[in-house]
């Protein structure tokens, strides 16, 4: 069976290789792409060259006791931005009464992955200031072809 992705929502826009999202080894307050990767936006192909600390969470926050999902997007010029989703209480996730939904990508960008930050530190997480390796911060990195349909349950 052949699928024409131009008929799908976000058709013709996909990450065609793994960006290898991870914590920046030099500055743990940032994340970065660890590999060069191809991507397409509206049917046009591009290549991104990975760079140290190229995924900035500057100024983004997650309150203590909450989890948030940050969608990582790239535009045709190679600029990487993040879109923050709604914060969900950790207790509600643990109890199974809430899920974390994927944020909607910005126009004319390709979603390449996401970062889930679960904050149990006793204080607010502040992107660009709080290290992703801080005790009681649980970060999970997702690399993808396109935004998954199903929400995250934990």
Secondary structure as GFF3:
##gff-version 3
##sequence-region A 1 154
A	DSSP	three_ten_helix	5	7	.	.	.	ID=ss1
A	DSSP	beta_strand	14	15	.	.	.	ID=ss2
A	DSSP	beta_strand	22	23	.	.	.	ID=ss3
A	DSSP	beta_strand	31	32	.	.	.	ID=ss4
A	DSSP	beta_strand	37	41	.	.	.	ID=ss5
A	DSSP	beta_strand	44	48	.	.	.	ID=ss6
A	DSSP	beta_strand	61	62	.	.	.	ID=ss7
A	DSSP	beta_strand	66	75	.	.	.	ID=ss8
A	DSSP	beta_strand	80	84	.	.	.	ID=ss9
A	DSSP	beta_strand	88	89	.	.	.	ID=ss10
A	DSSP	alpha_helix	90	95	.	.	.	ID=ss11
A	DSSP	beta_strand	109	119	.	.	.	ID=ss12
A	DSSP	beta_strand	125	126	.	.	.	ID=ss13
A	DSSP	beta_strand	137	143	.	.	.	ID=ss14
###
